[in-house]
Structures are given as structure tokens and as C-alpha cells.
Amino acid sequence: MASNLSSSVPSNEKRARKAAFSSFIGAVVDWYDFLLYGIVAALIFNQQFFPSISPAMGTLAAFATFGVGFLFRPLGGVVFGHFGDRLGRKKMLFLTVFLMGTATILIGLLPNFEAIGWWAPVLLVLLRAIQGFAVGGEWGGAALMAVENAPAHRKAFYSSGVQIGYGVGLMLATGSVSLIIYIFGQDGFADWAWRIPFLASIILVLFALWVRGGQDESHEFEQEVIKKQIAPVKIPLFEAVRQNPKGFFYIIALRLAELLTMYLVTTFALNYSTKNLGMSSSLFLHIGLMVGAISCLTIPFFAHISDRFGRRRMCVIGGLIGAICAFPFFFALESGSTFWIVLFAILLANLSHDMVVSVHQPIFTELFGASYRYSGAGVGYQVASIVGGGFTPFIATGLITLGHGHWQYVAIYLTIGCLLTTWVAARMKAQVQSVHPSSGYVTGK
């Protein structure tokens, strides 16, 4: 018995590392593709696809198409979650990367308004919807693969690769745009070179498909569903709602600080600083590179700390930092001081955001049982993306218009969202886990 236990530990560790790497690579692909759209939309999509309306309305229209992707993320969570709970996680994760890559490459090939008129924005919205549908299924499956294969005492750390993938994707997306602008200039980028980063996605997609083709099914799904020959839940999403309806509200609230801090710093501020404050676009492109690089260190660090000292505590602290830094960030923007802008961007994106996001995977997945958690955690996560993420740049731009060009309403918006995260994290009950003594894996709630 002892020899079997000792031989299973290295096998379990190897499987956990393999699952973590696969989840990380898939997240890099999906977030590179998804975030690249937001960066390019902030810079030139109003000129390429909405040139017949005013610049302000064109910017709103470009950000609205950015938000369309978020509208379709819950649908992706429902569809991929349904089949992921019934057929397994592995097959769904292969499809999410393939769909995302195909849509991104087609955006790079899409004719603009001048070439095909209103068909251009219509097709752009369609492809953005496909992107949202794909990424809607990605997070739930990738998070489950990492969490369900990880040792019980290191679930946050092993699953942090899903969120590190966001940072690497942000770095690659921002870096590719910066490089193209540097090589071809602003005019060349606006004319045609913006397409290159979209087409280059094919390299990442092929690598991710190769990695995911060789990964194993989730350990916990095999142990709790397949080996016990439990009949698949007929409609997993309904079961998730029936068993833990509060879980969906917890997920939405705990994601507010994460979503508002990141999208206001990396997408909205890029547009606001160039259009309203006359700054160079290179500043926030470089900030995007910087916070993405730092997050590769801060997210696993905070995840490791949370495994020892508490996950909800990390959310409370991160939310408070976001609320405290909201107004100072906009004061820094107004001052034009690069030092203060960079400092508060780091505090928002690498302390507030990274603290909160480092613990989402284990917190959200443990809200639901193994046979329906792809649907429960995945759909909850994507609904939160609409509430606090997809239309954040659009809402912020509208608040600027409402405030006659002033940013105070946007700062209030950010402060309230972060405080809600803090309040809910402080009040929600910790999840109860039971650990299988021979494997170190969580086997139930």
C-alpha cells in the first residue's frame, strides 16, 4: 500500500504540472487574440470600420464592438460548459482554441468600410462574437483542468497559470502592436499593418493545439464522474443554479475589482489619454507591456501566499487597494506625470487586479460540484465579464461624455466596483473541502 502511494505522488505531480502548462498555453492564445482586438479598436477601428460618423461616435461604436465579444461569452460558457460536464474537459478546450484562432485570423483578412461598406462592421461584429463565444468556453475548462489536477494544498498556485496567460497574452498583444507601429509608423499601421498581429496568431494557435492534443482528462472529473459511472447531469447549468444560486452572485461581485482595474488601465486609458489629453499612444502601450510582464511574477506569488493564508483575504486586500487608488490614478493622468501614471497603473493592475485574480480559479470552481462546475463556474465567470468587463470602456467613455470631458464619474465607477468586491469577499463563507487521503486531491465539497 505504501509503495502504491509513493509511486502515485510523482505521477500526480506530473499530471498537475502538465495540466497547468496546457491551461496556461491555451489562455495565452485566447487572451492574445481577445485583447489584441481591444487595443487595435482603441487606436484605429473607428477609422477603418466607422469612418462615416463623427470621431466620438466612431470611438463609441468601436468600443461597442469590443463589448459584443463579452455578450457572447456567457453563451460560450453555457454551450462548452454543458458538453464539458457531460463529455469531459479535454475535447472542449481543443475546440475553444481552434475557434478563437480562426476568428482572429479572419479579422486580419477582413476588408474595411471603404472596400465593402457596411458589410465591414457587420462582419467585424460577427467575428468578435465568435471570439467571445470561444473565450467563454476557455476559462471554465482551463481553470477546471488546472484546479482538478492540482494537489489540494496548492490549487491556487497550480491554477494561476490561467491568469498568467492573461498577462502574457496582454504582453504579446501590446508588444506586437508597439512593434508594428515602430516599424511601419502610425500611418502605415492605420492603413494596413494593423492586420499583421491578427494574422500572426496562427503560430500561437498551432502550438496550443499541439499541446492540448496530448493532455489528459481532468483527474477529478475521472475520479468523481467517469470511474463512479455517474450518469451525466441532464442540464448541468440548471443543476448548478439549483445547488448554489448564490455562487453566481459571488463570482460577479468578486470579479468587479479585477475587470474594472484592468480594462480601465489598459483599454479605456489608452483611448482617453490620446484623444482627450493629447498623450502619445506609446505610453499606455508600454504600460500594457509592463503590467503584463510584472503579472507573470505577481500572480503566482499572490496565489502561493493565498494557499497558505487564505484566498478571500487576498480579494479583500486587492479590492481595497483598487478603491484607494482610483482617484489618484486619474489625478495622475490629468497631471501628465509619467512617474505617477506608471505608479498608479502598477498599483491598480499588478496589486489590486493580480491579488484578486490570483485566487479566482479555486474559489469559483469549488462553489460547484464536479459534475456541473464547468457550467456553473464557467457561466458565472462569463456573465461577470459582461457586468464588469466588456462594456467598461464603453461605459467609461459615456461617463466622460456625461461629465463634459471630466473623469470623476469614471473614478467613482471604479471605486464602487472595488468596494463591492471587498465587501462580498469579507462576508462570503469559506468553501469546505474534503481531501482524499491517498492522493492529496480534493474529492468533494
Helices and strands as residue ranges (DSSP letters): H 2-40, I 41-45, H 46-49, H 55-71, H 73-87, H 89-109, H 113-116, H 119-149, G 152-154, H 155-159, H 161-188, I 189-193, H 195-199, H 201-213, H 219-221, I 222-226, H 236-243, H 245-263, I 264-268, H 269-275, H 281-309, H 311-335, H 338-346, I 347-352, H 353-357, H 360-365, H 373-385, I 386-390, H 392-402, H 408-427, E 434-435, E 442-444
